[in-house]
Every structure is written in C-alpha cells, then in structure tokens.
Amino acid sequence: MWLDLPNEQIHTLMVDGRWLRGLMAQAQVELGQRRKPLEDRLGALHLHRQPHLAPWTRTFLGDDERPQALYGAVGDFSQPGDAGNRALVRTVRQAAAQVSAQDWLELGAGAGNFTLPLAATGAAVKALELEVRAVAGLRQAAEEAGLIDRIDPIAASWESPRAADAIRGAEALLVDPPRSGLGRFAQRLADAKDGPGALLYVSCAAESFITDLGTLAPAGWRVRSLTLVDQLPQTPHGEWVALVTR
C-alpha cells in the first residue's frame, strides 16, 4: 500500500504508530512522494531510504504468454490487472510482428512491460527510461527471464544526447508516453531525415494521440494498424495501439 501523504501527516501517524502498524500487519506500506518503505525497528517506526523492488506486477512472454514478474515499488505505475495487460501485451507483440525490424528503441520503458515481450521475440531492444529505480527493476526482470543479452537498459530522458544517438541507430521505435503524449518529440521525429521507419505507439489518451499523429502525418507517417484494448470497461479510458510507418 502506498500512502501519498504530506510529511507533517506522515510524522503524526508514525509518532502514534497504531494505525500504521495495523496496516503493516496486512500489507507492505510505502509513504510519501519518494515511496519509502515503512519498517519497525526495535519497536520504533522508520522510513527506509530507498524503495524495495518487489514483483508487484507481471508481463507475458511468447505465444504461450507465460508470466514474467516485473519489479518495482508499490506506488510505481503498473497496468490495472492481468487480463487487460495480457491483451495489451499480445496486441503490442502482434503489431511488432508486422515489422521486419530487429533493432528496436523503446522510450519510456518503465519496468519492462513491453520490453521483455519484445526481446522474447528475438529482437534487440535499447530501453530508455528516466526513472533510475524502474531501470533497476527492468534489469532485474530481464536477468531473471534470461533476456538481458538482448536488452540494453539506459537511464536517460527522451531529450538526452543518448536518446538522439539511439534513435539514429534504431530500425523501429516503441513509445508509451504519459497522457500528455509525445510533446515536442513528435516534431523532432517528423523532422528527422534518418532513423526508424516504423513507430509502435501505445497511448492511454486519445486526444494527445491524435495530436501527435497529426504532427507526424505531413512527414509521411501513416497508420498501418490501430487497435483499442478496453483496459477499463465502463469508462471512457482505454489503450490505443497503433503501428505507424513512413
């Protein structure tokens, strides 16, 4: 359980201790923006300096969709459930199969939900992720799955020189941006004269997704396939998976 509370409230709860100890008897508890694990040391509650990486979620590898644990903190981003995520990973894998590329660059790789299934197809994947903790979790999962030789986890932002170099050397690009979309990166991709000829775009926000496709279209990018995965039934939200080529 992750409790994103103000520091003053965290301090009050830790001094009293009773409510938090009740939670600790039922679950692992993390507190605050930095998601620090709560520990009981010799009868006193303390916050550990670093979050613990644990297998709170999983992805699915191969045609048989065998589960593979993904490692992160309790409060880190993950898909809402196995059934929806299995369908999402399957859709991404099937879209990637339409591209002959063997050298992929993934931007915003997170803990490896798409990275590992893509590498399991035999592809080589450079996985860029800004959050250092997520990169550590990705590396742990890749080693456990026996895929680390095909995955290069890189702690870097989309705007970094390392990202620019990796884009030029990639045959295909996989992106799963936040709800705000690709932002300025979409224009950079449209302006690029070399680099990947295929873009696999996973979006949870139709508005920014449409905006980004509109930015790419004048540069010759065209949607080859588009699938909606209904991750959150009875809501206006879902996951769009598009294969875009030029």
VOBA-1610 file (N, C-alpha, C; in pm, whole numbers, padded with zeros to 5 digits, always signed):
BEGIN
Met+00085-00119+00000Met+00000+00000+00000Met+00088+00124+00000Trp+00057+00217-00091Trp+00131+00343-00098Trp+00040+00455-00050Leu+00085+00530+00051Leu+00010+00644+00105Leu+00086+00772+00070Asp+00034+00847-00025Asp+00098+00970-00070Asp+00045+01085+00016Leu+00100+01098+00137Leu+00052+01195+00235Leu+00155+01306+00256Pro+00112+01424+00305Pro+00206+01530+00339Pro+00301+01485+00451Asn+00421+01540+00452Asn+00522+01499+00550Asn+00474+01518+00694Glu+00403+01627+00720Glu+00355+01653+00856Glu+00258+01543+00901Gln+00172+01501+00812Gln+00077+01396+00846Gln+00148+01261+00863Ile+00248+01236+00780Ile+00326+01113+00795Ile+00392+01110+00932His+00451+01223+00972His+00517+01230+01102His+00419+01202+01215Thr+00300+01261+01209Thr+00199+01240+01313Thr+00160+01093+01323Leu+00137+01030+01209Leu+00098+00889+01207Leu+00209+00799+01259Met+00334+00833+01228Met+00446+00750+01272Met+00469+00762+01422Val+00450+00882+01476Val+00466+00901+01620Val+00360+00821+01696Asp+00237+00826+01649Asp+00130+00748+01713Asp+00150+00599+01688Gly+00170+00562+01563Gly+00210+00426+01528Gly+00099+00323+01517Arg-00011+00340+01588Arg-00110+00232+01597Arg-00175+00201+01461Trp-00219+00305+01392Trp-00287+00281+01264Trp-00192+00222+01161Leu-00069+00275+01156Leu+00027+00226+01058Leu+00067+00081+01087Arg+00081+00047+01215Arg+00115-00092+01248Arg+00002-00187+01207Gly-00120-00140+01219Gly-00232-00222+01173Gly-00225-00248+01024Leu-00185-00146+00947Leu-00169-00165+00803Leu-00052-00258+00773Met+00057-00243+00848Met+00176-00325+00823Met+00149-00473+00848Ala+00051-00502+00932Ala+00017-00642+00958Ala-00053-00705+00838Gln-00101-00621+00746Gln-00177-00671+00632Gln-00107-00651+00497Ala-00012-00556+00491Ala+00047-00523+00362Ala+00181-00454+00382Gln+00262-00451+00275Gln+00382-00369+00277Gln+00339-00225+00253Val+00389-00133+00335Val+00345+00006+00331Val+00459+00096+00286Glu+00430+00184+00190Glu+00523+00287+00147Glu+00458+00423+00168Leu+00542+00522+00204Leu+00489+00654+00239Leu+00559+00765+00160Gly+00481+00868+00126Gly+00537+00990+00068Gly+00567+00982-00080Gln+00607+01098-00135Gln+00637+01108-00277Gln+00751+01016-00319Arg+00844+00992-00229Arg+00957+00905-00263Arg+00929+00758-00235Arg+00809+00729-00190Arg+00763+00591-00174Arg+00858+00508-00087Lys+00891+00565+00029Lys+00984+00497+00119Lys+00913+00388+00197Pro+00971+00269+00204Pro+00909+00160+00279Pro+00909+00189+00429Leu+00799+00153+00494Leu+00786+00169+00638Leu+00837+00043+00708Glu+00921+00061+00809Glu+00979-00051+00881Glu+00965-00031+01032Asp+00957-00140+01104Asp+00953-00137+01250Asp+01086-00189+01301Arg+01167-00099+01359Arg+01298-00136+01410Arg+01298-00120+01562Leu+01307-00230+01630Leu+01315-00230+01776Leu+01201-00150+01838Gly+01082-00164+01781Gly+00964-00100+01838Gly+00938+00040+01792Ala+01023+00094+01704Ala+01003+00230+01652Ala+00986+00224+01501Leu+00896+00306+01449Leu+00872+00309+01304Leu+00973+00399+01235His+01027+00350+01124His+01125+00425+01045His+01090+00411+00897Leu+01137+00509+00819Leu+01125+00502+00674Leu+01260+00463+00615His+01261+00357+00536His+01383+00315+00469His+01421+00418+00363Arg+01550+00438+00343Arg+01595+00541+00249Arg+01553+00513+00105Gln+01557+00387+00064Gln+01528+00351-00074Gln+01410+00255-00081Pro+01323+00270-00183Pro+01214+00174-00200Pro+01267+00034-00227His+01191-00066-00185His+01226-00204-00213His+01167-00245-00348Leu+01247-00306-00432Leu+01196-00360-00557Leu+01135-00497-00530Ala+01011-00513-00569Ala+00940-00639-00546Ala+00851-00669-00666Pro+00812-00796-00685Pro+00731-00834-00802Pro+00583-00806-00782Trp+00545-00678-00793Trp+00405-00639-00771Trp+00318-00661-00894Thr+00379-00675-01009Thr+00301-00694-01132Thr+00380-00786-01224Arg+00324-00814-01342Arg+00394-00904-01433Arg+00355-00876-01577Thr+00441-00926-01668Thr+00414-00919-01810Thr+00403-01061-01863Phe+00391-01076-01996Phe+00366-01208-02054Phe+00452-01227-02178Leu+00523-01340-02183Leu+00623-01363-02286Leu+00583-01475-02381Gly+00608-01453-02510Gly+00591-01558-02609Gly+00447-01584-02648Asp+00431-01672-02746Asp+00297-01707-02793Asp+00215-01777-02686Asp+00284-01846-02593Asp+00212-01912-02485Asp+00183-01818-02368Glu+00229-01694-02379Glu+00200-01589-02281Glu+00235-01631-02139Arg+00355-01685-02123Arg+00399-01726-01990Arg+00429-01602-01905Pro+00385-01600-01781Pro+00402-01481-01697Pro+00547-01461-01654Gln+00588-01336-01647Gln+00720-01298-01600Gln+00705-01180-01504Ala+00756-01196-01384Ala+00745-01090-01282Ala+00818-00964-01327Leu+00760-00850-01292Leu+00823-00720-01309Leu+00845-00659-01171Tyr+00956-00587-01155Tyr+00997-00541-01023Tyr+00987-00389-01010Gly+00933-00345-00898Gly+00922-00202-00872Gly+00876-00178-00730Ala+00849-00051-00699Ala+00794-00015-00569Ala+00642-00027-00575Val+00578-00031-00458Val+00433-00045-00453Val+00364+00066-00532Gly+00414+00189-00520Gly+00349+00303-00582Gly+00388+00328-00726Asp+00476+00247-00783Asp+00515+00266-00922Asp+00400+00232-01017Phe+00406+00287-01137Phe+00300+00263-01234Phe+00296+00117-01276Ser+00175+00064-01290Ser+00156-00069-01347Ser+00019-00072-01413Gln-00004-00169-01499Gln-00134-00184-01562Gln-00235-00233-01459Pro-00366-00209-01481Pro-00465-00234-01376Pro-00496-00379-01345Gly-00456-00473-01430Gly-00487-00613-01399Gly-00431-00707-01504Asp-00424-00835-01471Asp-00365-00935-01559Asp-00439-00949-01692Ala-00572-00956-01687Ala-00648-00984-01809Ala-00628-00874-01913Gly-00642-00749-01869Gly-00623-00638-01961Gly-00481-00626-02009Asn-00385-00646-01918Asn-00245-00633-01957Asn-00204-00745-02051Arg-00254-00865-02028Arg-00225-00976-02119Arg-00271-00941-02262Ala-00392-00885-02272Ala-00444-00846-02404Ala-00362-00733-02464Leu-00319-00638-02381Leu-00239-00526-02429Leu-00104-00573-02480Val-00036-00656-02402Val+00095-00708-02443Val+00082-00790-02571Arg-00023-00871-02580Arg-00045-00951-02700Arg-00063-00861-02823Thr-00140-00753-02806Thr-00164-00660-02917Thr-00035-00593-02962Val+00048-00551-02866Val+00177-00490-02899Val+00266-00590-02970Arg+00271-00712-02920Arg+00355-00815-02982Arg+00310-00843-03126Gln+00181-00851-03149Gln+00128-00877-03283Gln+00156-00761-03378Ala+00146-00639-03327Ala+00176-00522-03411Ala+00325-00520-03447Ala+00410-00552-03350Ala+00555-00554-03375Ala+00591-00659-03479Ala+00515-00768-03483Ala+00543-00876-03578Ala+00519-00832-03723Gln+00447-00723-03743Gln+00424-00672-03878Gln+00545-00596-03933Val+00645-00575-03846Val+00765-00501-03884Val+00882-00598-03887Ser+00966-00587-03988Ser+01079-00679-04000Ser+01198-00636-03916Ala+01187-00527-03842Ala+01299-00473-03765Ala+01346-00568-03656Gln+01477-00572-03636Gln+01537-00649-03528Gln+01602-00560-03423Asp+01624-00433-03456Asp+01684-00338-03362Asp+01580-00233-03324Trp+01531-00242-03200Trp+01425-00155-03151Trp+01479-00058-03047Leu+01419+00059-03043Leu+01442+00155-02935Leu+01308+00178-02867Glu+01305+00160-02735Glu+01184+00186-02658Glu+01207+00309-02571Leu+01116+00404-02580Leu+01123+00525-02498Leu+01015+00520-02392Gly+01056+00543-02267Gly+00962+00532-02155Gly+00933+00387-02124Ala+01039+00308-02108Ala+01024+00162-02095Ala+00965+00119-01962Gly+00973+00204-01859Gly+00922+00165-01728Gly+00994+00042-01676Ala+00918-00049-01616Ala+00977-00170-01558Ala+00992-00283-01659Gly+00953-00258-01786Gly+00977-00359-01889Gly+00854-00434-01937Asn+00736-00378-01917Asn+00613-00449-01954Asn+00609-00487-02103Phe+00660-00398-02189Phe+00669-00428-02332Phe+00810-00470-02372Thr+00909-00425-02297Thr+01048-00454-02332Thr+01075-00603-02336Leu+01036-00673-02231Leu+01065-00815-02222Leu+00992-00897-02328Pro+00861-00875-02351Pro+00794-00949-02458Pro+00856-00923-02596Leu+00899-00800-02621Leu+00961-00769-02749Leu+01095-00842-02763Ala+01176-00840-02657Ala+01303-00911-02661Ala+01283-01062-02673Ala+01174-01113-02617Ala+01146-01257-02624Ala+01116-01303-02766Thr+01085-01210-02857Thr+01064-01245-02998Thr+01195-01260-03072Gly+01307-01224-03007Gly+01438-01231-03070Gly+01495-01096-03105Ala+01420-00990-03082Ala+01466-00855-03115Ala+01567-00805-03011Ala+01653-00713-03055Ala+01742-00641-02964Ala+01675-00509-02929Val+01669-00477-02799Val+01593-00360-02754Val+01681-00269-02668Lys+01697-00145-02711Lys+01752-00041-02623Lys+01633+00021-02551Ala+01634+00015-02419Ala+01519+00058-02340Ala+01557+00182-02259Leu+01506+00298-02299Leu+01533+00423-02229Leu+01423+00452-02128Glu+01464+00486-02008Glu+01370+00519-01900Glu+01438+00619-01808Leu+01369+00728-01778Leu+01427+00834-01695Leu+01439+00792-01549Glu+01344+00716-01496Glu+01341+00677-01356Glu+01444+00567-01330Val+01546+00599-01250Val+01655+00505-01225Val+01604+00378-01158Arg+01508+00392-01067Arg+01454+00274-00998Arg+01388+00179-01097Ala+01314+00234-01193Ala+01249+00149-01293Ala+01352+00076-01379Val+01462+00143-01411Val+01568+00079-01489Val+01627-00038-01412Ala+01646-00021-01280Ala+01698-00130-01198Ala+01600-00247-01197Gly+01470-00217-01186Gly+01371-00323-01189Gly+01367-00394-01323Leu+01379-00317-01432Leu+01380-00377-01565Leu+01499-00471-01580Arg+01615-00426-01536Arg+01734-00510-01545Arg+01717-00640-01466Gln+01660-00630-01347Gln+01639-00749-01264Gln+01546-00848-01333Ala+01437-00798-01391Ala+01343-00886-01461Ala+01405-00947-01585Ala+01484-00868-01659Ala+01548-00919-01780Ala+01648-01029-01748Glu+01722-01012-01639Glu+01816-01116-01598Glu+01742-01242-01556Glu+01635-01225-01483Glu+01556-01339-01437Glu+01495-01416-01554Ala+01455-01342-01659Ala+01392-01404-01775Ala+01493-01458-01875Gly+01622-01435-01851Gly+01725-01480-01944Gly+01731-01397-02071Leu+01689-01270-02063Leu+01682-01184-02181Leu+01778-01066-02176Ile+01862-01060-02074Ile+01946-00942-02057Ile+02043-00923-02172Asp+02080-01030-02243Asp+02172-01017-02357Asp+02107-00944-02474Arg+01973-00936-02476Arg+01903-00870-02585Arg+01852-00732-02545Ile+01867-00696-02420Ile+01812-00570-02370Ile+01923-00482-02315Asp+01922-00356-02355Asp+02018-00258-02304Asp+01941-00152-02227Pro+01926-00167-02094Pro+01852-00068-02015Pro+01935+00059-01997Ile+01879+00174-02030Ile+01951+00300-02025Ile+01870+00401-01944Ala+01931+00457-01841Ala+01866+00561-01761Ala+01890+00696-01828Ala+01794+00742-01906Ala+01809+00867-01980Ala+01672+00919-02021Ser+01664+01049-02045Ser+01539+01110-02091Ser+01532+01107-02243Trp+01412+01134-02294Trp+01393+01138-02439Trp+01473+01251-02504Glu+01504+01354-02426Glu+01571+01471-02479Glu+01723+01462-02470Ser+01776+01354-02415Ser+01919+01342-02391Ser+01995+01310-02520Pro+02127+01341-02525Pro+02209+01302-02640Pro+02209+01151-02663Arg+02202+01073-02554Arg+02200+00927-02569Arg+02075+00883-02645Ala+01964+00950-02618Ala+01840+00916-02690Ala+01853+00951-02837Ala+01911+01067-02867Ala+01928+01108-03007Ala+02015+01009-03082Asp+02124+00965-03020Asp+02213+00867-03085Asp+02141+00735-03106Ala+02064+00692-03006Ala+01994+00563-03015Ala+01887+00566-03124Ile+01820+00680-03139Ile+01716+00692-03241Ile+01774+00675-03380Arg+01891+00735-03404Arg+01953+00726-03536Arg+01990+00582-03572Gly+02021+00500-03470Gly+02063+00364-03497Gly+01953+00261-03492Ala+01828+00304-03465Ala+01719+00208-03448Ala+01642+00188-03579Glu+01595+00065-03598Glu+01510+00035-03713Glu+01363+00067-03682Ala+01325+00051-03558Ala+01186+00073-03518Ala+01182+00132-03378Leu+01074+00203-03349Leu+01060+00277-03223Leu+00931+00236-03154Leu+00940+00209-03024Leu+00823+00178-02941Leu+00810+00286-02835Val+00692+00350-02828Val+00670+00455-02729Val+00540+00430-02655Asp+00541+00457-02526Asp+00421+00450-02442Asp+00424+00574-02353Pro+00391+00691-02409Pro+00408+00816-02336Pro+00300+00837-02230Pro+00319+00937-02143Pro+00214+00973-02048Pro+00094+01032-02121Arg-00008+01069-02047Arg-00131+01119-02109Arg-00107+01245-02193Ser-00001+01317-02163Ser+00031+01438-02239Ser+00085+01407-02377Gly+00118+01282-02405Gly+00166+01244-02537Gly+00314+01268-02558Leu+00355+01271-02684Leu+00497+01284-02718Leu+00547+01427-02707Gly+00458+01525-02710Gly+00500+01664-02699Gly+00595+01703-02811Arg+00704+01772-02775Arg+00799+01821-02875Arg+00869+01708-02949Phe+00873+01590-02887Phe+00942+01478-02952Phe+00873+01440-03083Ala+00743+01456-03092Ala+00671+01424-03216Ala+00724+01508-03332Gln+00748+01637-03307Gln+00802+01723-03413Gln+00945+01684-03447Arg+01024+01649-03347Arg+01161+01603-03373Arg+01160+01480-03462Leu+01069+01389-03434Leu+01060+01267-03514Leu+01014+01300-03656Ala+00922+01393-03669Ala+00874+01433-03801Ala+00986+01500-03882Asp+01072+01575-03815Asp+01179+01648-03883Asp+01299+01559-03917Ala+01310+01443-03852Ala+01427+01357-03871Ala+01431+01301-04013Lys+01547+01311-04076Lys+01563+01261-04212Lys+01608+01115-04215Asp+01664+01070-04103Asp+01704+00930-04094Asp+01644+00872-03966Gly+01681+00749-03933Gly+01628+00687-03812Gly+01521+00585-03844Pro+01439+00551-03747Pro+01343+00441-03763Pro+01237+00468-03869Gly+01197+00360-03936Gly+01091+00371-04036Gly+00958+00322-03984Ala+00957+00274-03860Ala+00833+00224-03800Ala+00821+00275-03657Leu+00701+00311-03619Leu+00671+00360-03484Leu+00555+00279-03428Leu+00577+00212-03317Leu+00470+00142-03247Leu+00431+00229-03128Tyr+00312+00287-03135Tyr+00268+00390-03041Tyr+00156+00333-02954Val+00180+00329-02822Val+00080+00286-02725Val+00033+00410-02650Ser-00097+00436-02653Ser-00149+00560-02594Ser-00269+00532-02505Cys-00271+00599-02390Cys-00386+00592-02299Cys-00471+00718-02307Ala-00438+00808-02401Ala-00510+00936-02412Ala-00533+00968-02559Ala-00657+00953-02604Ala-00687+00969-02746Ala-00657+01110-02797Glu-00678+01212-02712Glu-00660+01349-02758Glu-00514+01376-02796Ser-00420+01345-02707Ser-00279+01369-02737Ser-00230+01275-02846Phe-00285+01155-02851Phe-00251+01058-02954Phe-00285+01114-03093Ile-00404+01169-03108Ile-00446+01227-03236Ile-00360+01348-03271Thr-00327+01429-03171Thr-00241+01545-03194Thr-00105+01502-03247Asp-00046+01399-03185Asp+00086+01352-03227Asp+00081+01294-03369Leu-00023+01218-03400Leu-00035+01164-03536Leu-00049+01277-03638Gly-00118+01384-03599Gly-00131+01500-03688Gly+00002+01568-03713Thr+00090+01567-03612Thr+00224+01624-03628Thr+00309+01538-03722Leu+00294+01408-03714Leu+00376+01316-03793Leu+00328+01303-03938Ala+00200+01322-03962Ala+00143+01297-04095Ala+00209+01376-04208Pro+00236+01507-04192Pro+00298+01582-04302Pro+00436+01529-04341Ala+00502+01455-04250Ala+00634+01398-04279Ala+00624+01260-04343Gly+00502+01217-04375Gly+00487+01090-04445Gly+00455+00971-04357Trp+00435+00993-04227Trp+00398+00882-04138Trp+00250+00848-04157Arg+00221+00719-04172Arg+00085+00673-04194Arg+00051+00557-04100Val-00071+00554-04051Val-00116+00446-03962Val-00142+00320-04045Arg-00073+00212-04009Arg-00092+00083-04077Arg-00193-00005-04005Ser-00193+00003-03873Ser-00291-00074-03795Ser-00324+00003-03669Leu-00445-00015-03619Leu-00491+00056-03499Leu-00585-00035-03422Thr-00555-00058-03294Thr-00635-00147-03210Thr-00664-00079-03077Leu-00788-00091-03031Leu-00824-00042-02898Leu-00833-00159-02802Val-00759-00153-02692Val-00767-00252-02585Val-00849-00189-02473Asp-00963-00248-02442Asp-01056-00192-02342Asp-01009-00229-02202Gln-00905-00160-02156Gln-00844-00190-02027Gln-00938-00158-01911Leu-01018-00056-01926Leu-01102-00009-01816Leu-01247-00005-01863Pro-01315-00120-01865Pro-01454-00126-01914Pro-01546-00031-01836Gln-01647+00017-01904Gln-01747+00108-01848Gln-01688+00246-01816Thr-01574+00278-01875Thr-01515+00412-01860Thr-01478+00463-01999Pro-01452+00593-02012Pro-01409+00646-02142Pro-01262+00621-02172His-01191+00550-02085His-01047+00531-02100His-01016+00394-02159Gly-00908+00388-02234Gly-00861+00263-02292Gly-00718+00279-02339Glu-00665+00178-02403Glu-00529+00181-02456Glu-00535+00163-02608Trp-00480+00260-02680Trp-00472+00252-02825Trp-00334+00202-02864Val-00329+00107-02955Val-00202+00054-03006Val-00200+00076-03156Ala-00108+00160-03203Ala-00101+00194-03345Ala+00037+00161-03401Leu+00040+00100-03517Leu+00163+00083-03592Leu+00165+00190-03701Val+00265+00277-03695Val+00276+00390-03787Val+00408+00377-03862Thr+00403+00388-03995Thr+00525+00373-04075Thr+00539+00488-04173Arg+00660+00499-04227Arg+00683+00601-04331Arg+00766+00541-04444
//
